[in-house]
Amino acid sequence: MGVIYKITNKISGKIYVGKRQIAPYLFLSSNYYGSGRGIRDAIKSYGIDSFTREIIDTTENNTIARKKEIENVDKEILCHSK
């Protein structure tokens, strides 16, 4: 089982979408905010309290998770480009 998650910077409005192979209840109780350089640098700059985190989808396997992650990134790009 895995999750597709969205992290939002409450100050800059930037959004980070990612995937993680973990049960949803474990993800929500963890301190995981992503491993990408962009999100790590933003957390250093703004502080962890400047971010919200939510599960936007769940998936049964990593192949589907990757496809859903890409779909959700595309949705976010479309929503913010208007």
C-alpha positions in Angstrom: 0.0 0.0 0.0 1.2 3.5 -0.7 0.1 7.1 -0.6 0.3 10.1 -2.9 0.8 13.2 -0.8 0.8 16.9 -1.2 2.8 19.3 0.9 1.9 23.0 0.7 4.1 25.8 1.8 1.7 28.1 3.6 4.0 31.2 3.0 5.1 30.8 -0.6 2.1 28.8 -1.8 4.4 26.3 -3.5 3.2 22.7 -3.7 5.2 19.5 -3.6 3.6 16.2 -4.7 5.2 12.8 -3.9 4.6 9.2 -3.3 5.6 6.9 -0.5 5.1 3.1 -0.1 3.6 3.1 3.4 0.2 2.6 4.9 -1.8 5.8 5.1 -2.2 5.8 8.9 1.6 5.3 9.3 2.3 8.1 6.9 0.1 10.5 8.8 1.8 9.6 12.1 5.3 10.0 10.7 7.4 13.1 10.3 8.1 12.4 6.6 7.9 15.5 4.3 9.7 14.1 1.3 13.2 13.5 0.2 13.6 15.8 -2.7 16.1 18.6 -2.6 13.5 21.3 -3.2 11.3 20.3 -0.3 14.3 19.8 2.0 15.7 23.3 1.1 12.3 24.9 1.6 11.9 23.3 5.0 15.3 24.6 6.0 14.4 28.1 4.8 10.8 28.4 6.1 10.7 25.9 9.0 8.5 22.8 9.3 5.6 24.7 10.7 5.2 26.6 7.5 4.0 23.4 5.7 0.8 21.4 5.6 0.7 17.8 4.5 -2.2 15.7 3.2 -2.8 12.4 1.5 -4.5 13.0 -1.9 -4.6 9.4 -3.1 -3.8 5.8 -2.1 -2.5 3.0 -4.2 -1.8 -0.7 -4.0 1.6 -0.9 -5.7 4.6 1.2 -6.8 3.8 1.2 -10.5 0.3 2.6 -10.0 1.8 5.0 -7.4 4.2 6.4 -9.9 1.4 7.0 -12.5 -0.8 8.6 -9.9 2.0 10.8 -8.7 2.6 12.1 -12.3 -1.2 12.6 -12.7 -1.4 14.7 -9.6 1.7 16.8 -10.4 0.1 17.5 -13.8 -3.2 18.5 -12.1 -1.4 20.9 -9.7 0.5 22.5 -12.6 -2.8 23.0 -14.5 -4.5 24.5 -11.4 -1.7 26.9 -10.7 -1.1 28.0 -14.3 -4.5 29.6 -14.8 
